[in-house]
Each structure stands twice: as C-alpha cells, then as structure tokens.
Amino acid sequence: MKTIIEKPEWGRTALKALIDKDMTVSQLAAKIGFNRATVSAVIHGRTIRPDIKEAVIIFLEIENAA
C-alpha cells in the first residue's frame, strides 16, 4: 500500500511561483546549486532539507508558510 504524502503549503506556493516565472524545477535547482531530484523532493514534502527550502523561498521570493 502506497503512503500518500500531502504537499506542504509552501511547496504549492513554490510550484505556482515557478509557473509564474516560467521556470522548471531543473532550472531552479541549477540556479540555487542543488540536485534537481532533491529540490523536487523537498518541494513535494518527501524530504526535509531546511537549507534547500530556505534557498527556494529566497530565490522565488515567496512567504515561508508551513
């Protein structure tokens, strides 16, 4: 049975910001200097990495909602 992980609110905001900036997760990862798969996992709530979360929030200029 597959466990469903709910995407964090800040992750939803980050994905919307990526769309608004016409960017992909790969492009974001390259800009902030982290691996694409890890950045994606953090945004989708599969991995907890405060350093990547902070870098995404700062780069995309979004609020840090839990």
N, CA, C and O atoms as a Tripos MOL2 file, in Angstrom:
@<TRIPOS>MOLECULE
protein
  264   263    66     0     0
PROTEIN
NO_CHARGES

@<TRIPOS>ATOM
      1 N           0.8410   -1.1770    0.0000 N.3       1 MET1
      2 CA          0.0000    0.0000    0.0000 C.3       1 MET1
      3 C           0.8900    1.2460    0.0000 C.2       1 MET1
      4 O           1.8110    1.3510    0.8100 O.2       1 MET1
      5 N           0.6230    2.1690   -0.8870 N.am      2 LYS2
      6 CA          1.4290    3.3670   -1.0440 C.3       2 LYS2
      7 C           0.9680    4.4420   -0.0650 C.2       2 LYS2
      8 O          -0.2250    4.7260    0.0520 O.2       2 LYS2
      9 N           1.9290    5.0320    0.6330 N.am      3 THR3
     10 CA          1.6260    6.1190    1.5510 C.3       3 THR3
     11 C           1.5360    7.4180    0.7650 C.2       3 THR3
     12 O           2.4240    7.7400   -0.0250 O.2       3 THR3
     13 N           0.4620    8.1570    0.9860 N.am      4 ILE4
     14 CA          0.2750    9.4310    0.3080 C.3       4 ILE4
     15 C           0.8040   10.5390    1.2090 C.2       4 ILE4
     16 O           0.3920   10.6660    2.3620 O.2       4 ILE4
     17 N           1.7170   11.3340    0.6720 N.am      5 ILE5
     18 CA          2.2860   12.4500    1.4090 C.3       5 ILE5
     19 C           1.6700   13.7310    0.8700 C.2       5 ILE5
     20 O           1.7150   14.0010   -0.3300 O.2       5 ILE5
     21 N           1.0990   14.5090    1.7660 N.am      6 GLU6
     22 CA          0.4830   15.7640    1.3490 C.3       6 GLU6
     23 C           1.5560   16.8070    1.1090 C.2       6 GLU6
     24 O           2.4430   16.9970    1.9400 O.2       6 GLU6
     25 N           1.4750   17.4840   -0.0280 N.am      7 LYS7
     26 CA          2.4440   18.5140   -0.3820 C.3       7 LYS7
     27 C           2.3020   19.6840    0.5940 C.2       7 LYS7
     28 O           1.1860   20.1330    0.8560 O.2       7 LYS7
     29 N           3.4250   20.1840    1.1380 N.am      8 PRO8
     30 CA          3.3460   21.3120    2.0630 C.3       8 PRO8
     31 C           2.8340   22.5680    1.3470 C.2       8 PRO8
     32 O           3.0270   22.7340    0.1420 O.2       8 PRO8
     33 N           2.1850   23.4380    2.1050 N.am      9 GLU9
     34 CA          1.6260   24.6640    1.5280 C.3       9 GLU9
     35 C           2.7050   25.5050    0.8500 C.2       9 GLU9
     36 O           2.4810   26.0490   -0.2310 O.2       9 GLU9
     37 N           3.8710   25.6120    1.4800 N.am     10 TRP10
     38 CA          4.9270   26.4140    0.8590 C.3      10 TRP10
     39 C           5.3720   25.7790   -0.4580 C.2      10 TRP10
     40 O           5.7780   26.4850   -1.3810 O.2      10 TRP10
     41 N           5.2980   24.4480   -0.5490 N.am     11 GLY11
     42 CA          5.6580   23.7570   -1.7850 C.3      11 GLY11
     43 C           4.6910   24.0830   -2.9120 C.2      11 GLY11
     44 O           5.0940   24.2540   -4.0630 O.2      11 GLY11
     45 N           3.4290   24.1670   -2.5730 N.am     12 ARG12
     46 CA          2.4270   24.5640   -3.5810 C.3      12 ARG12
     47 C           2.7060   25.9750   -4.0710 C.2      12 ARG12
     48 O           2.6390   26.2670   -5.2650 O.2      12 ARG12
     49 N           3.0220   26.8480   -3.1100 N.am     13 THR13
     50 CA          3.3410   28.2340   -3.4580 C.3      13 THR13
     51 C           4.5840   28.2930   -4.3410 C.2      13 THR13
     52 O           4.6400   29.0730   -5.2910 O.2      13 THR13
     53 N           5.5750   27.4670   -4.0250 N.am     14 ALA14
     54 CA          6.8040   27.4250   -4.8210 C.3      14 ALA14
     55 C           6.5110   26.9660   -6.2510 C.2      14 ALA14
     56 O           7.0290   27.5450   -7.2060 O.2      14 ALA14
     57 N           5.6940   25.9410   -6.4010 N.am     15 LEU15
     58 CA          5.3620   25.4480   -7.7370 C.3      15 LEU15
     59 C           4.6030   26.5030   -8.5370 C.2      15 LEU15
     60 O           4.8270   26.6480   -9.7380 O.2      15 LEU15
     61 N           3.7110   27.2360   -7.8820 N.am     16 LYS16
     62 CA          2.9910   28.3140   -8.5610 C.3      16 LYS16
     63 C           3.9560   29.4170   -8.9870 C.2      16 LYS16
     64 O           3.8350   29.9720  -10.0790 O.2      16 LYS16
     65 N           4.9240   29.7320   -8.1090 N.am     17 ALA17
     66 CA          5.9220   30.7480   -8.4390 C.3      17 ALA17
     67 C           6.7770   30.3060   -9.6220 C.2      17 ALA17
     68 O           7.1300   31.1260  -10.4700 O.2      17 ALA17
     69 N           7.1090   29.0320   -9.6870 N.am     18 LEU18
     70 CA          7.8740   28.5190  -10.8320 C.3      18 LEU18
     71 C           7.0960   28.7130  -12.1300 C.2      18 LEU18
     72 O           7.6610   29.1040  -13.1510 O.2      18 LEU18
     73 N           5.8060   28.4390  -12.0790 N.am     19 ILE19
     74 CA          4.9620   28.6310  -13.2690 C.3      19 ILE19
     75 C           4.9460   30.1060  -13.6590 C.2      19 ILE19
     76 O           5.0910   30.4450  -14.8330 O.2      19 ILE19
     77 N           4.7680   30.9840  -12.6630 N.am     20 ASP20
     78 CA          4.7320   32.4240  -12.9320 C.3      20 ASP20
     79 C           6.0450   32.9210  -13.5360 C.2      20 ASP20
     80 O           6.0470   33.8260  -14.3710 O.2      20 ASP20
     81 N           7.1640   32.3210  -13.1080 N.am     21 LYS21
     82 CA          8.4750   32.7200  -13.6150 C.3      21 LYS21
     83 C           8.8720   31.9270  -14.8640 C.2      21 LYS21
     84 O           9.9660   32.1080  -15.3990 O.2      21 LYS21
     85 N           7.9740   31.0450  -15.3240 N.am     22 ASP22
     86 CA          8.2150   30.2050  -16.4990 C.3      22 ASP22
     87 C           9.5210   29.4200  -16.3410 C.2      22 ASP22
     88 O          10.3540   29.3780  -17.2460 O.2      22 ASP22
     89 N           9.6760   28.7920  -15.1500 N.am     23 MET23
     90 CA         10.8700   28.0160  -14.8250 C.3      23 MET23
     91 C          10.4910   26.5780  -14.5240 C.2      23 MET23
     92 O           9.3580   26.2910  -14.1390 O.2      23 MET23
     93 N          11.4390   25.6850  -14.7000 N.am     24 THR24
     94 CA         11.2620   24.2930  -14.3120 C.3      24 THR24
     95 C          11.9990   24.0570  -12.9950 C.2      24 THR24
     96 O          12.8070   24.8840  -12.5700 O.2      24 THR24
     97 N          11.7180   22.9360  -12.3610 N.am     25 VAL25
     98 CA         12.4360   22.5640  -11.1450 C.3      25 VAL25
     99 C          13.9180   22.3730  -11.4800 C.2      25 VAL25
    100 O          14.7780   22.7070  -10.6650 O.2      25 VAL25
    101 N          14.2210   21.8510  -12.6430 N.am     26 SER26
    102 CA         15.6130   21.6770  -13.0650 C.3      26 SER26
    103 C          16.3430   23.0190  -13.1420 C.2      26 SER26
    104 O          17.4830   23.1390  -12.6920 O.2      26 SER26
    105 N          15.6900   24.0130  -13.7070 N.am     27 GLN27
    106 CA         16.2900   25.3360  -13.8000 C.3      27 GLN27
    107 C          16.4820   25.9540  -12.4150 C.2      27 GLN27
    108 O          17.5150   26.5630  -12.1370 O.2      27 GLN27
    109 N          15.4850   25.7940  -11.5580 N.am     28 LEU28
    110 CA         15.5870   26.2920  -10.1840 C.3      28 LEU28
    111 C          16.7580   25.6300   -9.4720 C.2      28 LEU28
    112 O          17.5660   26.3070   -8.8370 O.2      28 LEU28
    113 N          16.8490   24.3300   -9.5740 N.am     29 ALA29
    114 CA         17.9170   23.5850   -8.9090 C.3      29 ALA29
    115 C          19.2930   24.0740   -9.3780 C.2      29 ALA29
    116 O          20.2030   24.2380   -8.5660 O.2      29 ALA29
    117 N          19.4400   24.3010  -10.6630 N.am     30 ALA30
    118 CA         20.7170   24.7910  -11.1910 C.3      30 ALA30
    119 C          21.0390   26.1730  -10.6310 C.2      30 ALA30
    120 O          22.1910   26.4520  -10.3000 O.2      30 ALA30
    121 N          20.0380   27.0370  -10.5240 N.am     31 LYS31
    122 CA         20.2480   28.3960  -10.0230 C.3      31 LYS31
    123 C          20.6420   28.4120   -8.5490 C.2      31 LYS31
    124 O          21.4620   29.2340   -8.1380 O.2      31 LYS31
    125 N          20.0660   27.5110   -7.7470 N.am     32 ILE32
    126 CA         20.3640   27.5160   -6.3120 C.3      32 ILE32
    127 C          21.4670   26.5330   -5.9340 C.2      32 ILE32
    128 O          21.8780   26.4730   -4.7750 O.2      32 ILE32
    129 N          21.9480   25.7620   -6.9120 N.am     33 GLY33
    130 CA         23.1010   24.9090   -6.6990 C.3      33 GLY33
    131 C          22.8580   23.5830   -6.0050 C.2      33 GLY33
    132 O          23.7230   23.0730   -5.2930 O.2      33 GLY33
    133 N          21.6660   23.0230   -6.2190 N.am     34 PHE34
    134 CA         21.3520   21.7170   -5.6410 C.3      34 PHE34
    135 C          20.8770   20.7720   -6.7300 C.2      34 PHE34
    136 O          20.5180   21.2010   -7.8260 O.2      34 PHE34
    137 N          20.8770   19.4870   -6.4210 N.am     35 ASN35
    138 CA         20.4200   18.4400   -7.3260 C.3      35 ASN35
    139 C          18.9160   18.5740   -7.5910 C.2      35 ASN35
    140 O          18.1410   18.8350   -6.6710 O.2      35 ASN35
    141 N          18.5110   18.3950   -8.8490 N.am     36 ARG36
    142 CA         17.1000   18.5390   -9.2220 C.3      36 ARG36
    143 C          16.1910   17.5950   -8.4450 C.2      36 ARG36
    144 O          15.1300   18.0010   -7.9730 O.2      36 ARG36
    145 N          16.5980   16.3490   -8.3130 N.am     37 ALA37
    146 CA         15.7550   15.3650   -7.6330 C.3      37 ALA37
    147 C          15.5570   15.7290   -6.1680 C.2      37 ALA37
    148 O          14.4680   15.5500   -5.6230 O.2      37 ALA37
    149 N          16.5980   16.2340   -5.5360 N.am     38 THR38
    150 CA         16.4880   16.6130   -4.1290 C.3      38 THR38
    151 C          15.6090   17.8440   -3.9680 C.2      38 THR38
    152 O          14.7860   17.8970   -3.0550 O.2      38 THR38
    153 N          15.7690   18.8250   -4.8310 N.am     39 VAL39
    154 CA         14.9240   20.0300   -4.7770 C.3      39 VAL39
    155 C          13.4670   19.6400   -4.9680 C.2      39 VAL39
    156 O          12.5970   20.1190   -4.2410 O.2      39 VAL39
    157 N          13.1950   18.7860   -5.9270 N.am     40 SER40
    158 CA         11.8320   18.3220   -6.1610 C.3      40 SER40
    159 C          11.2720   17.6040   -4.9310 C.2      40 SER40
    160 O          10.1250   17.8280   -4.5450 O.2      40 SER40
    161 N          12.0840   16.7470   -4.3210 N.am     41 ALA41
    162 CA         11.6350   16.0010   -3.1410 C.3      41 ALA41
    163 C          11.3230   16.9430   -1.9810 C.2      41 ALA41
    164 O          10.3750   16.7060   -1.2330 O.2      41 ALA41
    165 N          12.1030   17.9990   -1.8230 N.am     42 VAL42
    166 CA         11.8510   18.9680   -0.7540 C.3      42 VAL42
    167 C          10.5580   19.7360   -1.0310 C.2      42 VAL42
    168 O           9.7280   19.8930   -0.1350 O.2      42 VAL42
    169 N          10.3840   20.2090   -2.2510 N.am     43 ILE43
    170 CA          9.1840   20.9700   -2.6120 C.3      43 ILE43
    171 C           7.9280   20.1180   -2.4340 C.2      43 ILE43
    172 O           6.8910   20.6230   -2.0040 O.2      43 ILE43
    173 N           8.0190   18.8280   -2.7630 N.am     44 HIS44
    174 CA          6.8550   17.9490   -2.6660 C.3      44 HIS44
    175 C           6.6860   17.3100   -1.2840 C.2      44 HIS44
    176 O           5.7590   16.5280   -1.0710 O.2      44 HIS44
    177 N           7.5730   17.6400   -0.3530 N.am     45 GLY45
    178 CA          7.4310   17.1550    1.0180 C.3      45 GLY45
    179 C           7.9190   15.7470    1.2610 C.2      45 GLY45
    180 O           7.5930   15.1560    2.2910 O.2      45 GLY45
    181 N           8.7020   15.1830    0.3340 N.am     46 ARG46
    182 CA          9.2100   13.8300    0.5090 C.3      46 ARG46
    183 C          10.5130   13.7970    1.2920 C.2      46 ARG46
    184 O          10.8850   12.7620    1.8440 O.2      46 ARG46
    185 N          11.2090   14.9350    1.3390 N.am     47 THR47
    186 CA         12.4820   15.0610    2.0360 C.3      47 THR47
    187 C          12.4890   16.3720    2.8020 C.2      47 THR47
    188 O          11.9520   17.3750    2.3330 O.2      47 THR47
    189 N          13.0960   16.3630    3.9770 N.am     48 ILE48
    190 CA         13.2090   17.5880    4.7720 C.3      48 ILE48
    191 C          14.6480   18.0680    4.7060 C.2      48 ILE48
    192 O          15.5550   17.4150    5.2220 O.2      48 ILE48
    193 N          14.8500   19.2070    4.0720 N.am     49 ARG49
    194 CA         16.1750   19.8310    3.9700 C.3      49 ARG49
    195 C          15.9820   21.3370    4.1380 C.2      49 ARG49
    196 O          15.7370   22.0410    3.1580 O.2      49 ARG49
    197 N          16.0890   21.8400    5.3770 N.am     50 PRO50
    198 CA         15.8760   23.2690    5.6280 C.3      50 PRO50
    199 C          16.7530   24.1860    4.7710 C.2      50 PRO50
    200 O          16.3170   25.2780    4.4040 O.2      50 PRO50
    201 N          17.9740   23.7650    4.4480 N.am     51 ASP51
    202 CA         18.8470   24.6000    3.6330 C.3      51 ASP51
    203 C          18.3010   24.7750    2.2150 C.2      51 ASP51
    204 O          18.3640   25.8690    1.6530 O.2      51 ASP51
    205 N          17.7730   23.7080    1.6450 N.am     52 ILE52
    206 CA         17.1900   23.7960    0.2970 C.3      52 ILE52
    207 C          15.8820   24.5610    0.3460 C.2      52 ILE52
    208 O          15.6160   25.3900   -0.5240 O.2      52 ILE52
    209 N          15.0640   24.2950    1.3510 N.am     53 LYS53
    210 CA         13.7960   25.0130    1.4880 C.3      53 LYS53
    211 C          14.0530   26.5170    1.5500 C.2      53 LYS53
    212 O          13.3880   27.2930    0.8640 O.2      53 LYS53
    213 N          15.0190   26.9260    2.3710 N.am     54 GLU54
    214 CA         15.3310   28.3450    2.5050 C.3      54 GLU54
    215 C          15.8230   28.9290    1.1840 C.2      54 GLU54
    216 O          15.4340   30.0370    0.8150 O.2      54 GLU54
    217 N          16.6730   28.1940    0.4710 N.am     55 ALA55
    218 CA         17.1880   28.6660   -0.8190 C.3      55 ALA55
    219 C          16.0570   28.8520   -1.8320 C.2      55 ALA55
    220 O          16.0490   29.8290   -2.5810 O.2      55 ALA55
    221 N          15.1140   27.9260   -1.8560 N.am     56 VAL56
    222 CA         13.9670   28.0190   -2.7670 C.3      56 VAL56
    223 C          13.1200   29.2360   -2.4150 C.2      56 VAL56
    224 O          12.7530   30.0190   -3.2910 O.2      56 VAL56
    225 N          12.8140   29.3920   -1.1410 N.am     57 ILE57
    226 CA         11.9800   30.5080   -0.6780 C.3      57 ILE57
    227 C          12.6200   31.8490   -1.0280 C.2      57 ILE57
    228 O          11.9480   32.7620   -1.5060 O.2      57 ILE57
    229 N          13.9310   31.9580   -0.7830 N.am     58 ILE58
    230 CA         14.6270   33.2090   -1.0800 C.3      58 ILE58
    231 C          14.6760   33.4630   -2.5840 C.2      58 ILE58
    232 O          14.3850   34.5700   -3.0370 O.2      58 ILE58
    233 N          15.0420   32.4450   -3.3540 N.am     59 PHE59
    234 CA         15.1590   32.6330   -4.8000 C.3      59 PHE59
    235 C          13.8220   33.0040   -5.4370 C.2      59 PHE59
    236 O          13.7640   33.8910   -6.2890 O.2      59 PHE59
    237 N          12.7510   32.3290   -5.0260 N.am     60 LEU60
    238 CA         11.4370   32.5750   -5.6250 C.3      60 LEU60
    239 C          10.7070   33.7460   -4.9770 C.2      60 LEU60
    240 O           9.6460   34.1560   -5.4460 O.2      60 LEU60
    241 N          11.2800   34.2870   -3.8920 N.am     61 GLU61
    242 CA         10.6900   35.4290   -3.1830 C.3      61 GLU61
    243 C           9.2550   35.1230   -2.7400 C.2      61 GLU61
    244 O           8.3200   35.8690   -3.0300 O.2      61 GLU61
    245 N           9.1170   33.9950   -2.0270 N.am     62 ILE62
    246 CA          7.7960   33.6050   -1.5360 C.3      62 ILE62
    247 C           7.8060   33.6150   -0.0140 C.2      62 ILE62
    248 O           8.8640   33.6520    0.6140 O.2      62 ILE62
    249 N           6.6220   33.5810    0.5640 N.am     63 GLU63
    250 CA          6.4790   33.5410    2.0190 C.3      63 GLU63
    251 C           6.7740   32.1390    2.5190 C.2      63 GLU63
    252 O           6.5300   31.1580    1.8170 O.2      63 GLU63
    253 N           7.2910   32.0450    3.7150 N.am     64 ASN64
    254 CA          7.5920   30.7370    4.3340 C.3      64 ASN64
    255 C           6.3910   30.2480    5.1190 C.2      64 ASN64
    256 O           6.3700   30.3190    6.3470 O.2      64 ASN64
    257 N           5.3940   29.7520    4.4060 N.am     65 ALA65
    258 CA          4.2330   29.1400    5.0640 C.3      65 ALA65
    259 C           4.5920   27.6960    5.3880 C.2      65 ALA65
    260 O           5.2490   27.0290    4.5880 O.2      65 ALA65
    261 N           4.1810   27.2160    6.5220 N.am     66 ALA66
    262 CA          4.4930   25.8480    6.9620 C.3      66 ALA66
    263 C           4.0140   24.8480    5.9970 C.2      66 ALA66
    264 O           4.1930   23.6490    6.2100 O.2      66 ALA66
@<TRIPOS>BOND
     1     1     2 1
     2     2     3 1
     3     3     4 2
     4     3     5 am
     5     5     6 1
     6     6     7 1
     7     7     8 2
     8     7     9 am
     9     9    10 1
    10    10    11 1
    11    11    12 2
    12    11    13 am
    13    13    14 1
    14    14    15 1
    15    15    16 2
    16    15    17 am
    17    17    18 1
    18    18    19 1
    19    19    20 2
    20    19    21 am
    21    21    22 1
    22    22    23 1
    23    23    24 2
    24    23    25 am
    25    25    26 1
    26    26    27 1
    27    27    28 2
    28    27    29 am
    29    29    30 1
    30    30    31 1
    31    31    32 2
    32    31    33 am
    33    33    34 1
    34    34    35 1
    35    35    36 2
    36    35    37 am
    37    37    38 1
    38    38    39 1
    39    39    40 2
    40    39    41 am
    41    41    42 1
    42    42    43 1
    43    43    44 2
    44    43    45 am
    45    45    46 1
    46    46    47 1
    47    47    48 2
    48    47    49 am
    49    49    50 1
    50    50    51 1
    51    51    52 2
    52    51    53 am
    53    53    54 1
    54    54    55 1
    55    55    56 2
    56    55    57 am
    57    57    58 1
    58    58    59 1
    59    59    60 2
    60    59    61 am
    61    61    62 1
    62    62    63 1
    63    63    64 2
    64    63    65 am
    65    65    66 1
    66    66    67 1
    67    67    68 2
    68    67    69 am
    69    69    70 1
    70    70    71 1
    71    71    72 2
    72    71    73 am
    73    73    74 1
    74    74    75 1
    75    75    76 2
    76    75    77 am
    77    77    78 1
    78    78    79 1
    79    79    80 2
    80    79    81 am
    81    81    82 1
    82    82    83 1
    83    83    84 2
    84    83    85 am
    85    85    86 1
    86    86    87 1
    87    87    88 2
    88    87    89 am
    89    89    90 1
    90    90    91 1
    91    91    92 2
    92    91    93 am
    93    93    94 1
    94    94    95 1
    95    95    96 2
    96    95    97 am
    97    97    98 1
    98    98    99 1
    99    99   100 2
   100    99   101 am
   101   101   102 1
   102   102   103 1
   103   103   104 2
   104   103   105 am
   105   105   106 1
   106   106   107 1
   107   107   108 2
   108   107   109 am
   109   109   110 1
   110   110   111 1
   111   111   112 2
   112   111   113 am
   113   113   114 1
   114   114   115 1
   115   115   116 2
   116   115   117 am
   117   117   118 1
   118   118   119 1
   119   119   120 2
   120   119   121 am
   121   121   122 1
   122   122   123 1
   123   123   124 2
   124   123   125 am
   125   125   126 1
   126   126   127 1
   127   127   128 2
   128   127   129 am
   129   129   130 1
   130   130   131 1
   131   131   132 2
   132   131   133 am
   133   133   134 1
   134   134   135 1
   135   135   136 2
   136   135   137 am
   137   137   138 1
   138   138   139 1
   139   139   140 2
   140   139   141 am
   141   141   142 1
   142   142   143 1
   143   143   144 2
   144   143   145 am
   145   145   146 1
   146   146   147 1
   147   147   148 2
   148   147   149 am
   149   149   150 1
   150   150   151 1
   151   151   152 2
   152   151   153 am
   153   153   154 1
   154   154   155 1
   155   155   156 2
   156   155   157 am
   157   157   158 1
   158   158   159 1
   159   159   160 2
   160   159   161 am
   161   161   162 1
   162   162   163 1
   163   163   164 2
   164   163   165 am
   165   165   166 1
   166   166   167 1
   167   167   168 2
   168   167   169 am
   169   169   170 1
   170   170   171 1
   171   171   172 2
   172   171   173 am
   173   173   174 1
   174   174   175 1
   175   175   176 2
   176   175   177 am
   177   177   178 1
   178   178   179 1
   179   179   180 2
   180   179   181 am
   181   181   182 1
   182   182   183 1
   183   183   184 2
   184   183   185 am
   185   185   186 1
   186   186   187 1
   187   187   188 2
   188   187   189 am
   189   189   190 1
   190   190   191 1
   191   191   192 2
   192   191   193 am
   193   193   194 1
   194   194   195 1
   195   195   196 2
   196   195   197 am
   197   197   198 1
   198   198   199 1
   199   199   200 2
   200   199   201 am
   201   201   202 1
   202   202   203 1
   203   203   204 2
   204   203   205 am
   205   205   206 1
   206   206   207 1
   207   207   208 2
   208   207   209 am
   209   209   210 1
   210   210   211 1
   211   211   212 2
   212   211   213 am
   213   213   214 1
   214   214   215 1
   215   215   216 2
   216   215   217 am
   217   217   218 1
   218   218   219 1
   219   219   220 2
   220   219   221 am
   221   221   222 1
   222   222   223 1
   223   223   224 2
   224   223   225 am
   225   225   226 1
   226   226   227 1
   227   227   228 2
   228   227   229 am
   229   229   230 1
   230   230   231 1
   231   231   232 2
   232   231   233 am
   233   233   234 1
   234   234   235 1
   235   235   236 2
   236   235   237 am
   237   237   238 1
   238   238   239 1
   239   239   240 2
   240   239   241 am
   241   241   242 1
   242   242   243 1
   243   243   244 2
   244   243   245 am
   245   245   246 1
   246   246   247 1
   247   247   248 2
   248   247   249 am
   249   249   250 1
   250   250   251 1
   251   251   252 2
   252   251   253 am
   253   253   254 1
   254   254   255 1
   255   255   256 2
   256   255   257 am
   257   257   258 1
   258   258   259 1
   259   259   260 2
   260   259   261 am
   261   261   262 1
   262   262   263 1
   263   263   264 2
@<TRIPOS>SUBSTRUCTURE
     1 MET1         2 RESIDUE 1 A MET
     2 LYS2         6 RESIDUE 1 A LYS
     3 THR3        10 RESIDUE 1 A THR
     4 ILE4        14 RESIDUE 1 A ILE
     5 ILE5        18 RESIDUE 1 A ILE
     6 GLU6        22 RESIDUE 1 A GLU
     7 LYS7        26 RESIDUE 1 A LYS
     8 PRO8        30 RESIDUE 1 A PRO
     9 GLU9        34 RESIDUE 1 A GLU
    10 TRP10       38 RESIDUE 1 A TRP
    11 GLY11       42 RESIDUE 1 A GLY
    12 ARG12       46 RESIDUE 1 A ARG
    13 THR13       50 RESIDUE 1 A THR
    14 ALA14       54 RESIDUE 1 A ALA
    15 LEU15       58 RESIDUE 1 A LEU
    16 LYS16       62 RESIDUE 1 A LYS
    17 ALA17       66 RESIDUE 1 A ALA
    18 LEU18       70 RESIDUE 1 A LEU
    19 ILE19       74 RESIDUE 1 A ILE
    20 ASP20       78 RESIDUE 1 A ASP
    21 LYS21       82 RESIDUE 1 A LYS
    22 ASP22       86 RESIDUE 1 A ASP
    23 MET23       90 RESIDUE 1 A MET
    24 THR24       94 RESIDUE 1 A THR
    25 VAL25       98 RESIDUE 1 A VAL
    26 SER26      102 RESIDUE 1 A SER
    27 GLN27      106 RESIDUE 1 A GLN
    28 LEU28      110 RESIDUE 1 A LEU
    29 ALA29      114 RESIDUE 1 A ALA
    30 ALA30      118 RESIDUE 1 A ALA
    31 LYS31      122 RESIDUE 1 A LYS
    32 ILE32      126 RESIDUE 1 A ILE
    33 GLY33      130 RESIDUE 1 A GLY
    34 PHE34      134 RESIDUE 1 A PHE
    35 ASN35      138 RESIDUE 1 A ASN
    36 ARG36      142 RESIDUE 1 A ARG
    37 ALA37      146 RESIDUE 1 A ALA
    38 THR38      150 RESIDUE 1 A THR
    39 VAL39      154 RESIDUE 1 A VAL
    40 SER40      158 RESIDUE 1 A SER
    41 ALA41      162 RESIDUE 1 A ALA
    42 VAL42      166 RESIDUE 1 A VAL
    43 ILE43      170 RESIDUE 1 A ILE
    44 HIS44      174 RESIDUE 1 A HIS
    45 GLY45      178 RESIDUE 1 A GLY
    46 ARG46      182 RESIDUE 1 A ARG
    47 THR47      186 RESIDUE 1 A THR
    48 ILE48      190 RESIDUE 1 A ILE
    49 ARG49      194 RESIDUE 1 A ARG
    50 PRO50      198 RESIDUE 1 A PRO
    51 ASP51      202 RESIDUE 1 A ASP
    52 ILE52      206 RESIDUE 1 A ILE
    53 LYS53      210 RESIDUE 1 A LYS
    54 GLU54      214 RESIDUE 1 A GLU
    55 ALA55      218 RESIDUE 1 A ALA
    56 VAL56      222 RESIDUE 1 A VAL
    57 ILE57      226 RESIDUE 1 A ILE
    58 ILE58      230 RESIDUE 1 A ILE
    59 PHE59      234 RESIDUE 1 A PHE
    60 LEU60      238 RESIDUE 1 A LEU
    61 GLU61      242 RESIDUE 1 A GLU
    62 ILE62      246 RESIDUE 1 A ILE
    63 GLU63      250 RESIDUE 1 A GLU
    64 ASN64      254 RESIDUE 1 A ASN
    65 ALA65      258 RESIDUE 1 A ALA
    66 ALA66      262 RESIDUE 1 A ALA
